[in-house]
Amino acid sequence: MSTTTDDDTTVLRWSVIEARGDDARSFLQGQVSQDLESLGPEGAWTLVLAPDSVVIAVGRVHPHDEGLDLVVPRELADATQARLRRFLLRSKCTLEVREVDDGPFASIAEQIDANWPGPHEIERNLTPHSFGRSFVDATVSFTKGCFTGQELVGRLDARGSSVPWRLVHAEGPSAPEVEEYLRSKGPDGPQGLTSALERDGRVIGLGVAHRTLLANDPPAGIVVGELT
């Protein structure tokens, strides 16, 4: 796996999945991780999960007069729509994708500075707890009842949220050096630098590391921090 090193001005692209119809809210209530019954006008972060709890997409869900809008990274829109349609069945709900200019983050720099996963992180096929406790608290309701992927997420949360792969904030002299360090511990897997930019002569980004790496001190010039 490889990652492109961007700069502070690299723009992120977004799409809206428009859920419309009499059953739009009840359908999505059973599909996304956020409790839509308490959704306010400002919207909320939510996840679309596979049945095995792997994150398909993270985005913002907003109320609409005719249903709901789910704003996701454009790179993940088609996969998210396809995953939702698998469970649509006889619901009175339509799902249409529309490209938009604005989303939760304007640039790759904003996303990295917020320590928030984007499409490159989601593509590593991780479960919610790999992205940290704050991420889970912001995106998952454990009181709303059942949703696709809920059972495994709830079970892991109850057992202490111990996962082998962790999203980290990483900095270093160059992308290859950070990549090499992130891959230096653990079995072959999704580890490595995922999103990165050059700033003040250094590479700053997000990546995935095995938990055994986080028990070690990195070499001089490299900083790696687990997201809490």
FIKOLZA-1660 file (N, C-alpha, C; in steps of 0.1 Angstrom, whole numbers, plus 5000, padded with zeros to 4 digits):
% residues 228
   i   px   py   pz ch aa at
   1 5008 4988 5000  A  M  N
   1 5000 5000 5000  A  M CA
   1 5009 5012 5000  A  M  C
   2 5004 5023 4993  A  S  N
   2 5012 5035 4993  A  S CA
   2 5003 5047 4995  A  S  C
   3 5009 5059 4999  A  T  N
   3 5002 5071 5002  A  T CA
   3 5008 5083 4995  A  T  C
   4 4999 5091 4989  A  T  N
   4 5004 5103 4983  A  T CA
   4 5006 5114 4994  A  T  C
   5 5017 5121 4993  A  T  N
   5 5020 5132 5002  A  T CA
   5 5014 5145 4996  A  T  C
   6 5004 5151 5003  A  D  N
   6 4997 5163 4998  A  D CA
   6 5003 5175 5005  A  D  C
   7 4996 5187 5002  A  D  N
   7 5000 5199 5010  A  D CA
   7 4987 5204 5017  A  D  C
   8 4989 5215 5024  A  D  N
   8 4978 5221 5032  A  D CA
   8 4966 5225 5024  A  D  C
   9 4967 5227 5011  A  T  N
   9 4956 5232 5002  A  T CA
   9 4949 5221 4995  A  T  C
  10 4953 5208 4996  A  T  N
  10 4946 5197 4989  A  T CA
  10 4932 5196 4994  A  T  C
  11 4923 5198 4984  A  V  N
  11 4908 5199 4987  A  V CA
  11 4902 5185 4988  A  V  C
  12 4894 5183 4998  A  L  N
  12 4886 5170 5000  A  L CA
  12 4873 5171 4992  A  L  C
  13 4869 5160 4986  A  R  N
  13 4856 5160 4978  A  R CA
  13 4846 5152 4986  A  R  C
  14 4833 5156 4984  A  W  N
  14 4822 5151 4992  A  W CA
  14 4810 5147 4983  A  W  C
  15 4802 5138 4988  A  S  N
  15 4789 5135 4981  A  S CA
  15 4779 5134 4992  A  S  C
  16 4766 5136 4988  A  V  N
  16 4755 5134 4997  A  V CA
  16 4747 5122 4992  A  V  C
  17 4744 5113 5001  A  I  N
  17 4734 5102 4998  A  I CA
  17 4721 5107 5003  A  I  C
  18 4712 5110 4994  A  E  N
  18 4699 5115 4998  A  E CA
  18 4689 5103 5000  A  E  C
  19 4685 5102 5012  A  A  N
  19 4675 5092 5016  A  A CA
  19 4661 5098 5016  A  A  C
  20 4652 5094 5008  A  R  N
  20 4639 5101 5007  A  R CA
  20 4628 5091 5007  A  R  C
  21 4616 5095 5013  A  G  N
  21 4605 5086 5013  A  G CA
  21 4599 5084 5027  A  G  C
  22 4588 5078 5028  A  D  N
  22 4581 5077 5041  A  D CA
  22 4589 5069 5051  A  D  C
  23 4598 5059 5046  A  D  N
  23 4605 5050 5055  A  D CA
  23 4620 5054 5056  A  D  C
  24 4624 5066 5051  A  A  N
  24 4638 5070 5051  A  A CA
  24 4644 5070 5064  A  A  C
  25 4637 5076 5074  A  R  N
  25 4643 5077 5088  A  R CA
  25 4644 5063 5094  A  R  C
  26 4633 5056 5094  A  S  N
  26 4632 5043 5100  A  S CA
  26 4642 5033 5094  A  S  C
  27 4644 5034 5080  A  F  N
  27 4654 5025 5074  A  F CA
  27 4668 5029 5078  A  F  C
  28 4672 5041 5078  A  L  N
  28 4685 5045 5082  A  L CA
  28 4688 5043 5097  A  L  C
  29 4677 5044 5105  A  Q  N
  29 4679 5041 5119  A  Q CA
  29 4684 5027 5121  A  Q  C
  30 4680 5018 5113  A  G  N
  30 4685 5004 5114  A  G CA
  30 4698 5001 5107  A  G  C
  31 4704 5011 5100  A  Q  N
  31 4716 5009 5092  A  Q CA
  31 4728 5017 5097  A  Q  C
  32 4726 5029 5103  A  V  N
  32 4737 5037 5107  A  V CA
  32 4739 5036 5122  A  V  C
  33 4751 5040 5127  A  S  N
  33 4754 5038 5141  A  S CA
  33 4749 5049 5151  A  S  C
  34 4744 5060 5145  A  Q  N
  34 4740 5071 5153  A  Q CA
  34 4725 5070 5155  A  Q  C
  35 4720 5075 5167  A  D  N
  35 4706 5075 5170  A  D CA
  35 4699 5086 5163  A  D  C
  36 4691 5083 5152  A  L  N
  36 4685 5093 5144  A  L CA
  36 4672 5099 5151  A  L  C
  37 4667 5092 5161  A  E  N
  37 4655 5097 5168  A  E CA
  37 4658 5110 5176  A  E  C
  38 4671 5112 5180  A  S  N
  38 4675 5124 5187  A  S CA
  38 4683 5133 5179  A  S  C
  39 4682 5132 5165  A  L  N
  39 4690 5140 5156  A  L CA
  39 4685 5154 5156  A  L  C
  40 4694 5164 5158  A  G  N
  40 4691 5178 5158  A  G CA
  40 4694 5184 5145  A  G  C
  41 4690 5196 5143  A  P  N
  41 4692 5203 5130  A  P CA
  41 4706 5204 5125  A  P  C
  42 4716 5204 5135  A  E  N
  42 4730 5205 5132  A  E CA
  42 4736 5192 5127  A  E  C
  43 4728 5181 5128  A  G  N
  43 4733 5168 5123  A  G CA
  43 4742 5162 5133  A  G  C
  44 4748 5150 5129  A  A  N
  44 4757 5143 5138  A  A CA
  44 4766 5134 5130  A  A  C
  45 4778 5130 5135  A  W  N
  45 4786 5120 5129  A  W CA
  45 4780 5106 5130  A  W  C
  46 4782 5098 5120  A  T  N
  46 4777 5085 5121  A  T CA
  46 4785 5075 5112  A  T  C
  47 4783 5062 5114  A  L  N
  47 4790 5052 5106  A  L CA
  47 4781 5044 5098  A  L  C
  48 4785 5039 5087  A  V  N
  48 4779 5028 5080  A  V CA
  48 4788 5016 5081  A  V  C
  49 4783 5005 5087  A  L  N
  49 4792 4994 5089  A  L CA
  49 4788 4982 5081  A  L  C
  50 4797 4973 5078  A  A  N
  50 4794 4960 5072  A  A CA
  50 4789 4951 5084  A  A  C
  51 4782 4940 5080  A  P  N
  51 4777 4931 5091  A  P CA
  51 4788 4927 5101  A  P  C
  52 4800 4926 5096  A  D  N
  52 4811 4921 5105  A  D CA
  52 4817 4933 5113  A  D  C
  53 4811 4945 5112  A  S  N
  53 4814 4957 5119  A  S CA
  53 4826 4965 5113  A  S  C
  54 4831 4961 5102  A  V  N
  54 4841 4969 5095  A  V CA
  54 4835 4982 5090  A  V  C
  55 4842 4993 5091  A  V  N
  55 4837 5006 5088  A  V CA
  55 4837 5008 5072  A  V  C
  56 4825 5010 5067  A  I  N
  56 4824 5012 5052  A  I CA
  56 4825 5027 5050  A  I  C
  57 4819 5036 5059  A  A  N
  57 4820 5050 5057  A  A CA
  57 4818 5057 5070  A  A  C
  58 4824 5069 5072  A  V  N
  58 4821 5078 5083  A  V CA
  58 4816 5091 5076  A  V  C
  59 4805 5097 5081  A  G  N
  59 4800 5109 5076  A  G CA
  59 4791 5116 5085  A  G  C
  60 4786 5127 5080  A  R  N
  60 4776 5135 5088  A  R CA
  60 4762 5132 5083  A  R  C
  61 4753 5130 5091  A  V  N
  61 4739 5128 5088  A  V CA
  61 4731 5140 5092  A  V  C
  62 4722 5146 5083  A  H  N
  62 4715 5158 5086  A  H CA
  62 4700 5155 5082  A  H  C
  63 4691 5161 5090  A  P  N
  63 4677 5160 5087  A  P CA
  63 4673 5168 5074  A  P  C
  64 4663 5163 5067  A  H  N
  64 4658 5170 5055  A  H CA
  64 4643 5169 5055  A  H  C
  65 4636 5179 5049  A  D  N
  65 4622 5179 5050  A  D CA
  65 4616 5166 5044  A  D  C
  66 4623 5159 5035  A  E  N
  66 4617 5147 5028  A  E CA
  66 4625 5135 5032  A  E  C
  67 4634 5136 5043  A  G  N
  67 4641 5124 5047  A  G CA
  67 4654 5128 5054  A  G  C
  68 4665 5123 5049  A  L  N
  68 4678 5125 5056  A  L CA
  68 4689 5126 5045  A  L  C
  69 4699 5134 5048  A  D  N
  69 4711 5135 5040  A  D CA
  69 4723 5129 5047  A  D  C
  70 4730 5121 5040  A  L  N
  70 4742 5115 5046  A  L CA
  70 4754 5120 5038  A  L  C
  71 4763 5128 5044  A  V  N
  71 4774 5134 5037  A  V CA
  71 4786 5125 5039  A  V  C
  72 4792 5120 5029  A  V  N
  72 4804 5111 5030  A  V CA
  72 4815 5115 5020  A  V  C
  73 4827 5111 5022  A  P  N
  73 4838 5113 5012  A  P CA
  73 4833 5108 4999  A  P  C
  74 4836 5115 4988  A  R  N
  74 4832 5111 4975  A  R CA
  74 4837 5098 4971  A  R  C
  75 4849 5095 4975  A  E  N
  75 4856 5082 4972  A  E CA
  75 4848 5070 4978  A  E  C
  76 4840 5072 4988  A  L  N
  76 4833 5062 4995  A  L CA
  76 4818 5061 4992  A  L  C
  77 4813 5071 4984  A  A  N
  77 4799 5072 4982  A  A CA
  77 4793 5060 4975  A  A  C
  78 4799 5055 4965  A  D  N
  78 4793 5044 4957  A  D CA
  78 4792 5031 4966  A  D  C
  79 4803 5028 4974  A  A  N
  79 4803 5017 4982  A  A CA
  79 4793 5018 4993  A  A  C
  80 4792 5030 4999  A  T  N
  80 4782 5033 5009  A  T CA
  80 4768 5031 5004  A  T  C
  81 4765 5036 4992  A  Q  N
  81 4751 5034 4987  A  Q CA
  81 4748 5020 4984  A  Q  C
  82 4758 5012 4978  A  A  N
  82 4757 4998 4976  A  A CA
  82 4754 4990 4988  A  A  C
  83 4762 4993 4999  A  R  N
  83 4759 4986 5012  A  R CA
  83 4746 4989 5017  A  R  C
  84 4741 5002 5017  A  L  N
  84 4727 5005 5022  A  L CA
  84 4717 4998 5013  A  L  C
  85 4718 4997 5000  A  R  N
  85 4708 4991 4992  A  R CA
  85 4707 4976 4994  A  R  C
  86 4717 4970 4999  A  R  N
  86 4716 4956 5002  A  R CA
  86 4705 4953 5012  A  R  C
  87 4702 4962 5021  A  F  N
  87 4692 4960 5031  A  F CA
  87 4679 4968 5029  A  F  C
  88 4678 4974 5017  A  L  N
  88 4666 4983 5015  A  L CA
  88 4653 4975 5014  A  L  C
  89 4653 4964 5007  A  L  N
  89 4642 4954 5006  A  L CA
  89 4629 4962 5002  A  L  C
  90 4619 4961 5010  A  R  N
  90 4606 4967 5006  A  R CA
  90 4603 4981 5013  A  R  C
  91 4613 4987 5018  A  S  N
  91 4612 5000 5024  A  S CA
  91 4608 5010 5014  A  S  C
  92 4599 5020 5019  A  K  N
  92 4595 5031 5010  A  K CA
  92 4606 5042 5012  A  K  C
  93 4617 5039 5005  A  C  N
  93 4629 5048 5007  A  C CA
  93 4637 5047 4994  A  C  C
  94 4641 5058 4989  A  T  N
  94 4651 5058 4977  A  T CA
  94 4664 5064 4982  A  T  C
  95 4675 5060 4975  A  L  N
  95 4688 5064 4978  A  L CA
  95 4695 5069 4965  A  L  C
  96 4698 5082 4965  A  E  N
  96 4704 5088 4954  A  E CA
  96 4717 5096 4958  A  E  C
  97 4727 5095 4950  A  V  N
  97 4740 5101 4953  A  V CA
  97 4741 5114 4945  A  V  C
  98 4745 5125 4952  A  R  N
  98 4747 5138 4945  A  R CA
  98 4761 5144 4950  A  R  C
  99 4769 5148 4941  A  E  N
  99 4781 5155 4945  A  E CA
  99 4779 5169 4950  A  E  C
 100 4787 5172 4960  A  V  N
 100 4786 5186 4966  A  V CA
 100 4799 5192 4968  A  V  C
 101 4800 5205 4970  A  D  N
 101 4813 5212 4971  A  D CA
 101 4818 5212 4985  A  D  C
 102 4809 5212 4995  A  D  N
 102 4813 5214 5009  A  D CA
 102 4810 5201 5017  A  D  C
 103 4819 5199 5027  A  G  N
 103 4817 5187 5036  A  G CA
 103 4822 5191 5050  A  G  C
 104 4824 5181 5059  A  P  N
 104 4828 5184 5072  A  P CA
 104 4842 5190 5073  A  P  C
 105 4851 5186 5063  A  F  N
 105 4865 5192 5063  A  F CA
 105 4867 5197 5049  A  F  C
 106 4873 5209 5048  A  A  N
 106 4876 5215 5035  A  A CA
 106 4888 5209 5028  A  A  C
 107 4898 5205 5036  A  S  N
 107 4911 5201 5031  A  S CA
 107 4916 5189 5038  A  S  C
 108 4926 5183 5032  A  I  N
 108 4933 5172 5039  A  I CA
 108 4940 5176 5051  A  I  C
 109 4945 5189 5051  A  A  N
 109 4951 5194 5063  A  A CA
 109 4942 5195 5075  A  A  C
 110 4929 5199 5073  A  E  N
 110 4919 5200 5083  A  E CA
 110 4917 5186 5089  A  E  C
 111 4916 5176 5080  A  Q  N
 111 4913 5163 5085  A  Q CA
 111 4924 5157 5093  A  Q  C
 112 4936 5159 5089  A  I  N
 112 4948 5154 5096  A  I CA
 112 4949 5161 5109  A  I  C
 113 4948 5174 5109  A  D  N
 113 4949 5182 5122  A  D CA
 113 4938 5178 5132  A  D  C
 114 4927 5173 5127  A  A  N
 114 4916 5169 5136  A  A CA
 114 4918 5154 5140  A  A  C
 115 4928 5148 5135  A  N  N
 115 4930 5133 5138  A  N CA
 115 4918 5125 5135  A  N  C
 116 4912 5128 5123  A  W  N
 116 4899 5122 5119  A  W CA
 116 4901 5113 5107  A  W  C
 117 4897 5101 5106  A  P  N
 117 4899 5093 5095  A  P CA
 117 4891 5097 5082  A  P  C
 118 4898 5097 5071  A  G  N
 118 4892 5100 5058  A  G CA
 118 4892 5087 5050  A  G  C
 119 4890 5088 5037  A  P  N
 119 4888 5077 5028  A  P CA
 119 4900 5067 5028  A  P  C
 120 4912 5073 5029  A  H  N
 120 4924 5064 5029  A  H CA
 120 4925 5055 5042  A  H  C
 121 4920 5061 5053  A  E  N
 121 4920 5053 5066  A  E CA
 121 4909 5043 5065  A  E  C
 122 4897 5047 5061  A  I  N
 122 4886 5038 5060  A  I CA
 122 4889 5026 5051  A  I  C
 123 4896 5028 5040  A  E  N
 123 4899 5017 5031  A  E CA
 123 4908 5006 5037  A  E  C
 124 4913 5008 5049  A  R  N
 124 4921 4998 5055  A  R CA
 124 4913 4987 5062  A  R  C
 125 4900 4988 5061  A  N  N
 125 4890 4978 5066  A  N CA
 125 4892 4975 5081  A  N  C
 126 4890 4986 5088  A  L  N
 126 4892 4985 5103  A  L CA
 126 4878 4986 5109  A  L  C
 127 4877 4982 5122  A  T  N
 127 4865 4984 5130  A  T CA
 127 4865 4997 5138  A  T  C
 128 4854 5002 5143  A  P  N
 128 4854 5015 5149  A  P CA
 128 4864 5017 5160  A  P  C
 129 4866 5008 5168  A  H  N
 129 4875 5010 5180  A  H CA
 129 4890 5012 5175  A  H  C
 130 4893 5008 5163  A  S  N
 130 4907 5011 5158  A  S CA
 130 4909 5025 5157  A  S  C
 131 4899 5034 5156  A  F  N
 131 4901 5048 5154  A  F CA
 131 4901 5056 5167  A  F  C
 132 4900 5049 5178  A  G  N
 132 4901 5056 5191  A  G CA
 132 4888 5058 5198  A  G  C
 133 4889 5060 5211  A  R  N
 133 4877 5061 5220  A  R CA
 133 4869 5073 5216  A  R  C
 134 4875 5085 5214  A  S  N
 134 4868 5097 5210  A  S CA
 134 4860 5095 5198  A  S  C
 135 4866 5088 5188  A  F  N
 135 4859 5085 5175  A  F CA
 135 4846 5077 5178  A  F  C
 136 4847 5067 5186  A  V  N
 136 4836 5058 5189  A  V CA
 136 4825 5066 5196  A  V  C
 137 4829 5074 5206  A  D  N
 137 4819 5082 5213  A  D CA
 137 4812 5092 5204  A  D  C
 138 4819 5097 5194  A  A  N
 138 4812 5107 5185  A  A CA
 138 4803 5101 5175  A  A  C
 139 4805 5088 5172  A  T  N
 139 4798 5082 5160  A  T CA
 139 4788 5071 5164  A  T  C
 140 4789 5065 5175  A  V  N
 140 4782 5053 5178  A  V CA
 140 4773 5056 5190  A  V  C
 141 4760 5052 5189  A  S  N
 141 4751 5052 5200  A  S CA
 141 4749 5037 5205  A  S  C
 142 4752 5035 5218  A  F  N
 142 4750 5022 5224  A  F CA
 142 4736 5020 5231  A  F  C
 143 4727 5030 5229  A  T  N
 143 4714 5029 5235  A  T CA
 143 4703 5029 5225  A  T  C
 144 4706 5030 5212  A  K  N
 144 4695 5032 5202  A  K CA
 144 4689 5019 5198  A  K  C
 145 4695 5007 5201  A  G  N
 145 4689 4995 5197  A  G CA
 145 4698 4990 5185  A  G  C
 146 4692 4980 5178  A  C  N
 146 4700 4973 5168  A  C CA
 146 4702 4981 5155  A  C  C
 147 4714 4980 5149  A  F  N
 147 4717 4984 5136  A  F CA
 147 4728 4975 5130  A  F  C
 148 4729 4975 5118  A  T  N
 148 4738 4965 5111  A  T CA
 148 4753 4967 5116  A  T  C
 149 4759 4956 5121  A  G  N
 149 4772 4957 5127  A  G CA
 149 4772 4960 5142  A  G  C
 150 4761 4962 5148  A  Q  N
 150 4760 4967 5162  A  Q CA
 150 4764 4956 5172  A  Q  C
 151 4761 4944 5169  A  E  N
 151 4764 4933 5179  A  E CA
 151 4779 4932 5182  A  E  C
 152 4787 4932 5171  A  L  N
 152 4801 4930 5173  A  L CA
 152 4808 4943 5179  A  L  C
 153 4803 4955 5175  A  V  N
 153 4808 4967 5181  A  V CA
 153 4805 4968 5196  A  V  C
 154 4792 4964 5200  A  G  N
 154 4788 4964 5214  A  G CA
 154 4796 4954 5222  A  G  C
 155 4798 4943 5217  A  R  N
 155 4806 4932 5224  A  R CA
 155 4820 4937 5226  A  R  C
 156 4826 4942 5216  A  L  N
 156 4840 4947 5218  A  L CA
 156 4841 4958 5228  A  L  C
 157 4831 4967 5227  A  D  N
 157 4831 4978 5237  A  D CA
 157 4830 4973 5251  A  D  C
 158 4822 4963 5253  A  A  N
 158 4820 4958 5267  A  A CA
 158 4832 4951 5272  A  A  C
 159 4841 4946 5263  A  R  N
 159 4852 4938 5267  A  R CA
 159 4865 4947 5267  A  R  C
 160 4864 4960 5267  A  G  N
 160 4875 4968 5268  A  G CA
 160 4881 4974 5256  A  G  C
 161 4875 4972 5245  A  S  N
 161 4879 4979 5232  A  S CA
 161 4893 4975 5228  A  S  C
 162 4898 4964 5231  A  S  N
 162 4912 4960 5227  A  S CA
 162 4912 4955 5213  A  S  C
 163 4919 4962 5204  A  V  N
 163 4920 4958 5190  A  V CA
 163 4935 4958 5186  A  V  C
 164 4939 4950 5176  A  P  N
 164 4953 4949 5173  A  P CA
 164 4958 4961 5165  A  P  C
 165 4949 4967 5156  A  W  N
 165 4954 4978 5148  A  W CA
 165 4948 4991 5152  A  W  C
 166 4957 5001 5153  A  R  N
 166 4953 5014 5158  A  R CA
 166 4956 5026 5149  A  R  C
 167 4947 5035 5147  A  L  N
 167 4950 5047 5140  A  L CA
 167 4959 5056 5148  A  L  C
 168 4969 5062 5142  A  V  N
 168 4979 5070 5149  A  V CA
 168 4981 5083 5141  A  V  C
 169 4986 5093 5149  A  H  N
 169 4991 5105 5143  A  H CA
 169 5006 5103 5142  A  H  C
 170 5012 5106 5130  A  A  N
 170 5026 5103 5128  A  A CA
 170 5033 5115 5122  A  A  C
 171 5045 5117 5126  A  E  N
 171 5053 5128 5120  A  E CA
 171 5068 5123 5118  A  E  C
 172 5074 5128 5108  A  G  N
 172 5088 5124 5106  A  G CA
 172 5095 5132 5095  A  G  C
 173 5108 5129 5092  A  P  N
 173 5115 5136 5082  A  P CA
 173 5110 5134 5068  A  P  C
 174 5105 5122 5065  A  S  N
 174 5100 5118 5052  A  S CA
 174 5089 5108 5053  A  S  C
 175 5081 5107 5042  A  A  N
 175 5071 5097 5042  A  A CA
 175 5076 5082 5042  A  A  C
 176 5087 5079 5034  A  P  N
 176 5092 5066 5035  A  P CA
 176 5097 5062 5049  A  P  C
 177 5103 5071 5056  A  E  N
 177 5108 5068 5069  A  E CA
 177 5097 5065 5079  A  E  C
 178 5086 5073 5078  A  V  N
 178 5075 5070 5087  A  V CA
 178 5068 5057 5083  A  V  C
 179 5067 5055 5070  A  E  N
 179 5061 5042 5065  A  E CA
 179 5069 5030 5071  A  E  C
 180 5082 5031 5069  A  E  N
 180 5090 5020 5074  A  E CA
 180 5088 5017 5089  A  E  C
 181 5088 5028 5097  A  Y  N
 181 5086 5026 5111  A  Y CA
 181 5073 5020 5115  A  Y  C
 182 5062 5025 5108  A  L  N
 182 5049 5020 5111  A  L CA
 182 5047 5005 5108  A  L  C
 183 5055 5000 5098  A  R  N
 183 5055 4986 5094  A  R CA
 183 5065 4977 5101  A  R  C
 184 5072 4983 5111  A  S  N
 184 5083 4976 5117  A  S CA
 184 5079 4966 5128  A  S  C
 185 5066 4966 5133  A  K  N
 185 5061 4957 5143  A  K CA
 185 5048 4951 5139  A  K  C
 186 5046 4939 5143  A  G  N
 186 5033 4932 5141  A  G CA
 186 5033 4924 5128  A  G  C
 187 5023 4916 5126  A  P  N
 187 5022 4908 5114  A  P CA
 187 5019 4916 5102  A  P  C
 188 5019 4910 5090  A  D  N
 188 5015 4917 5078  A  D CA
 188 5000 4921 5080  A  D  C
 189 4997 4933 5076  A  G  N
 189 4983 4938 5078  A  G CA
 189 4981 4951 5072  A  G  C
 190 4972 4959 5078  A  P  N
 190 4969 4972 5072  A  P CA
 190 4978 4984 5076  A  P  C
 191 4989 4981 5083  A  Q  N
 191 4997 4992 5089  A  Q CA
 191 5004 4999 5078  A  Q  C
 192 5007 5012 5081  A  G  N
 192 5014 5021 5072  A  G CA
 192 5008 5035 5072  A  G  C
 193 5015 5044 5066  A  L  N
 193 5011 5058 5064  A  L CA
 193 4999 5058 5055  A  L  C
 194 4988 5065 5059  A  T  N
 194 4976 5065 5051  A  T CA
 194 4973 5079 5044  A  T  C
 195 4974 5089 5052  A  S  N
 195 4972 5103 5047  A  S CA
 195 4984 5111 5052  A  S  C
 196 4990 5120 5043  A  A  N
 196 5001 5127 5048  A  A CA
 196 5002 5140 5040  A  A  C
 197 5009 5150 5046  A  L  N
 197 5012 5163 5040  A  L CA
 197 5025 5168 5044  A  L  C
 198 5031 5176 5036  A  E  N
 198 5044 5182 5040  A  E CA
 198 5042 5196 5046  A  E  C
 199 5048 5198 5057  A  R  N
 199 5046 5211 5064  A  R CA
 199 5059 5215 5072  A  R  C
 200 5065 5226 5069  A  D  N
 200 5077 5231 5076  A  D CA
 200 5088 5221 5075  A  D  C
 201 5090 5214 5063  A  G  N
 201 5101 5205 5061  A  G CA
 201 5099 5192 5067  A  G  C
 202 5087 5189 5073  A  R  N
 202 5084 5175 5078  A  R CA
 202 5071 5170 5072  A  R  C
 203 5070 5157 5073  A  V  N
 203 5058 5150 5069  A  V CA
 203 5049 5148 5081  A  V  C
 204 5037 5152 5080  A  I  N
 204 5027 5150 5091  A  I CA
 204 5015 5142 5085  A  I  C
 205 5010 5132 5093  A  G  N
 205 4999 5125 5087  A  G CA
 205 4993 5115 5097  A  G  C
 206 4984 5107 5092  A  L  N
 206 4978 5096 5099  A  L CA
 206 4982 5083 5093  A  L  C
 207 4982 5073 5102  A  G  N
 207 4986 5060 5097  A  G CA
 207 4980 5049 5106  A  G  C
 208 4983 5037 5103  A  V  N
 208 4978 5025 5111  A  V CA
 208 4990 5018 5116  A  V  C
 209 4990 5014 5129  A  A  N
 209 5001 5007 5135  A  A CA
 209 4996 4995 5143  A  A  C
 210 5004 4985 5144  A  H  N
 210 5000 4974 5153  A  H CA
 210 5002 4978 5168  A  H  C
 211 4994 4973 5177  A  R  N
 211 4995 4978 5191  A  R CA
 211 5009 4975 5197  A  R  C
 212 5016 4965 5192  A  T  N
 212 5030 4963 5198  A  T CA
 212 5039 4974 5195  A  T  C
 213 5037 4981 5184  A  L  N
 213 5046 4993 5180  A  L CA
 213 5045 5004 5191  A  L  C
 214 5033 5005 5197  A  L  N
 214 5030 5017 5205  A  L CA
 214 5037 5015 5219  A  L  C
 215 5042 5003 5222  A  A  N
 215 5049 5001 5234  A  A CA
 215 5064 5004 5233  A  A  C
 216 5068 5009 5221  A  N  N
 216 5083 5012 5219  A  N CA
 216 5085 5027 5217  A  N  C
 217 5097 5031 5219  A  D  N
 217 5101 5045 5216  A  D CA
 217 5105 5045 5201  A  D  C
 218 5100 5055 5194  A  P  N
 218 5104 5056 5180  A  P CA
 218 5118 5061 5178  A  P  C
 219 5124 5060 5167  A  P  N
 219 5137 5065 5165  A  P CA
 219 5137 5080 5164  A  P  C
 220 5149 5086 5166  A  A  N
 220 5150 5101 5166  A  A CA
 220 5144 5107 5153  A  A  C
 221 5136 5117 5155  A  G  N
 221 5129 5125 5144  A  G CA
 221 5116 5120 5141  A  G  C
 222 5111 5108 5146  A  I  N
 222 5098 5103 5143  A  I CA
 222 5090 5104 5156  A  I  C
 223 5077 5108 5154  A  V  N
 223 5068 5109 5165  A  V CA
 223 5055 5101 5161  A  V  C
 224 5051 5092 5170  A  V  N
 224 5038 5085 5167  A  V CA
 224 5030 5085 5180  A  V  C
 225 5017 5089 5178  A  G  N
 225 5008 5089 5190  A  G CA
 225 4995 5083 5187  A  G  C
 226 4991 5074 5196  A  E  N
 226 4978 5067 5194  A  E CA
 226 4967 5077 5197  A  E  C
 227 4956 5076 5189  A  L  N
 227 4944 5084 5191  A  L CA
 227 4936 5079 5202  A  L  C
 228 4932 5087 5212  A  T  N
 228 4924 5083 5223  A  T CA
 228 4910 5086 5222  A  T  C
% end
